[in-house]
Structures are given as structure tokens and as C-alpha cells.
Amino acid sequence: MEELVLTDPVVVPEKVTAKYKMLALTMNTKIELVPGKQGAVMIQLEDEHGGLFNHTYVGAEAKEFIQFINTADFSTHSLTKRVLNKLSTDGILPGTVVGEPDGTI
């Protein structure tokens, strides 16, 4: 399974988080979570302790994200890797994606 290894681990009292795996990706072109900003991409990650991290792109950022996913060539990088890399490149959770795609549930 692919996971994001953080450049700077997230530190919670008595718990250090250094890795996240993607749990869920939800894309909606119509929803308006923020007034005047239509569209949302919601990403849910799980750390190595079972803790959850959620990030939501809204409005124009969400629409750009959906277009990016819709036009991606998944023969070179998996959907999971693309999402984790996006979170890293955008500075949400800087780090490096490691591991191989895992198609099992």
C-alpha cells in the first residue's frame, strides 16, 4: 500500500505521526460547502496510530483537482499516489510517497 512519509512529522502530545494512508476520496462538482464556492474534493487519511486527517479543496481548487484527476494517465502513477503527492506539493502535508499500489480491500 502506498503511504505518505512526512518531511516533518506531525507531533501530538505523546504521539508522533510520520505516515498517512489514504482512506477516502470524494469529489462533488455541485456541492457548495462554502457560500459562493461550488465543488468540493474531500480527502480522508489515516495515520499509523489510527488517527484521521481530513482535507477539503473547495471552489476553483476543487474543480482544478477534479479536472487533474479526470485527465490523468494512471499507467505511470496510481490515483492514491497522485492524491498524496498533491497534498504534499500543496504544502498540506509535505513528504514523499513510498510503497506500491495496493488493489486489495
SVG drawing of the C-alpha trace seen along z (x, -y; Angstrom):
<svg xmlns="http://www.w3.org/2000/svg" viewBox="-25 -34 37 42">
<polyline fill="none" stroke="black" stroke-width="0.4" points="0.0,0.0 1.3,-3.5 1.7,-5.9 2.9,-9.5 6.1,-9.8 6.2,-13.3 9.2,-15.6 8.3,-17.0 6.3,-14.5 3.1,-15.8 3.6,-15.8 0.6,-15.3 1.3,-15.1 2.7,-11.6 2.1,-10.6 4.3,-11.3 2.7,-10.9 5.1,-10.3 2.9,-8.4 -0.6,-8.6 -2.5,-6.3 -5.5,-7.4 -8.9,-6.1 -11.3,-8.1 -11.6,-10.4 -14.9,-12.2 -15.4,-14.5 -18.5,-16.6 -18.9,-19.2 -22.2,-20.7 -22.0,-20.9 -21.4,-24.3 -19.6,-23.8 -18.5,-27.4 -21.0,-30.0 -20.2,-31.1 -17.7,-28.3 -19.3,-25.3 -17.4,-22.0 -15.5,-20.0 -12.9,-17.3 -12.7,-15.7 -9.7,-13.6 -9.5,-11.4 -6.2,-9.9 -5.3,-7.6 -2.1,-7.8 -0.1,-4.8 -2.0,-5.2 -5.5,-5.1 -5.9,-8.9 -7.7,-10.6 -6.7,-13.7 -9.2,-15.4 -8.6,-18.0 -11.1,-19.6 -10.5,-21.5 -13.4,-23.8 -14.5,-26.0 -11.9,-26.6 -9.3,-24.5 -11.7,-21.5 -12.7,-21.9 -9.0,-22.0 -8.3,-18.9 -11.2,-17.1 -10.0,-18.0 -6.5,-16.9 -7.8,-13.5 -10.1,-13.2 -7.3,-13.7 -4.6,-11.7 -2.7,-8.8 -2.8,-6.2 -0.5,-3.8 2.5,-5.7 1.1,-6.7 -1.8,-5.4 -4.8,-7.6 -3.6,-7.2 -0.1,-8.4 -1.4,-11.4 -3.7,-12.4 -0.9,-12.0 1.6,-13.9 -1.0,-16.7 -1.3,-17.1 2.5,-17.2 3.1,-19.6 0.3,-22.0 2.1,-22.1 -0.8,-20.5 1.4,-17.5 4.9,-17.8 6.5,-14.5 7.4,-11.7 5.1,-9.0 6.6,-5.5 5.3,-1.9 3.4,-0.2 -0.3,-0.4 -2.5,1.9 -5.6,3.1 -6.9,5.2 -9.6,4.2"/>
</svg>
